[in-house]
Amino acid sequence: MSGHSKWKNIMHKKEKSDAQRAKVFTKIGKEIAIAIKEGGPDPAVNSKLRDLIAKAKSNNVPNDNIDRIIKKAAGETDVDYEELYYEGYGPSGVAVIVYTTTDNRNRTASDMRHYFDKFGGNLGQTGCVSYLFEDKGHIILLDEDQKIDEDQLMEDALEAGAEDFRGEENIYEIFTAVNDLSAVREALEAKGYVLESAEKDKIPSTYVTLTDPEDIRHMNLLLEHLEDNDDVQEVYHNWENSDE
């Protein structure tokens, strides 16, 4: 889940159950299959695959699993997944974008419509909320041991081509142009930094705060159901929730 309190969601990711981790592995596997179909199985020449391998590692997918996923995807000639985005509104006008990979768009569309309707929102047309988000590369580093020199990290990030840098509570966020994500990630890794995540993200330009307890309950349920769906890869929203 992506949103204003992204770093808190990252901390939550680290505490996922085995079942949730297995679901994450499966979802990343689908993305890798699509990337290989589009650009081949060699990460040296397929930057999308290279980024997904880094994403898999940041989600604690073992190297052996990653190798198996790549070999399996490279041997499949009938990969039939589509990448589709759905846009809509949650309770009280929260903007929501759902990125899916699916082999059955009718099933996925039906599921998306059901979730939005059930939890106080509505599924909209393409473009109804995407103008409220900006596509960026988003790199996150955790400094739990407080060993990172913030000024040096900022200098290294900007020198590598980053556009923006933020630090809060020993968590650092680095923003890049989408096409610069790989280069900045690789430059930082080459300098010895350990990245918690490095992914393409959709950053909201404005945020919505919910105050009604029922709206908050429904918004949480909407996000839980979306993220639990096997076809859903990422959920982006502009809910500013201080309790996340």
Secondary structure by P-SEA (a helix, b strand, c coil): ccccaaaaaaaaaaaccaaaaaaaaaaaaaaaaaaaacccccccccaaaaaaaaaaaaacccaaaaaaaaaaaaaccccbbbbbbbbbccccbbbbbbbbccccaaaaaaaaaaaaaaccbbbbccccccccbbbbbbbbbbccccccaaaaaaaaaaaaccccccccccbbbbbccccaaaaaaaaaaaaccccccbbbbbbbcbbbbbccaaaaaaaaaaaaaaaacccccbbbbccccccc
